[in-house]
């Protein structure tokens, strides 16, 4: 099935690497970091499937999907989002997406969804379920699924990248908090 080509669109490096690793073992792929890059790639190449993150800088996934639909492609476009409510799912489908999957993805379900679209269409028996966030720190079933499709070193690299990204976010939050405090001190009439 390497003859099938998937466009992976996600601004988060960690998510994108995970998708690339899962997809790359079975299909060929290209990646984009935002909607603008996705539109440009979709104009330049033919894809058999597009995985489209919804919230991205420069151009969100909904806008990118609509532009891609207007310009050329009839390939399926799947919304990939952290939204997990059924009303959001319905909204994405009404706006023109062919399907919907929530983050964090479950590799087995994710690959089944991708395969079903690449083999001719949506699985009529598939239903998207809303997943409640558990308080468990590590879900052994998810780890087992990841190990089924990835080596320990790949999972370790993704985990290290995640920790690095977390550290960067903490620095940004601290910097933002300091900047906000300075602004409040300079403007005593600002609301707290």
Steps between C-alpha positions, in 0.01 A plus 500: 500500500801731482342617174245686713608847611381679814535869587551547874418852622576589863682795656608298803836332432430216741161414347638529149790263578261247648275513192803481268631195682167316491413596140857460367512132584218429254450797267708779351436847642578870493463733797392858554521715814197719428207552268693722258762230443222241462323702231827547309586129517146397397526729196840360400437127559223244503422336832282201575416626851554815708521498881416857603559645846239762582677759718816631330676832453496691168195307374274265695401157375140590415606787274772286338253215437252737334768649272630155406145383424435806279819466304545140407497195715233240550715303742365440850594759761486386862477754782747424779415697810494513877126579483317198632134594514255341260365844402849601385528180295172575325614855431826384340316253277248766397783739411644251252733261681459134411568372848623597844743362757589638840836556664662331670471240229498128560737348241286196417181704453693769311656254253167322451336833412779594258494157332122505462510837323791399279325179398191675375300657773387549852435192707121498554539304824742752652373744755707770660482480874562775747792399718503623856839600632605258769713590796744220418843632413586211268247280323662160439264425208614816320865418566445147362337646186790742452753219542313299237569769237822660631833401646605590855749751361232680294266519800790622714582772243137614484486506881825703518360743240183529708698581816704759310183659364350507852809677632472759221132558581582546870760763408244680280240492778750634754607773257138591430419511872796730569400727210138515624617586854718780365209645303274490805766673713539774237125548475346500851151542353519169313252235611641210691 
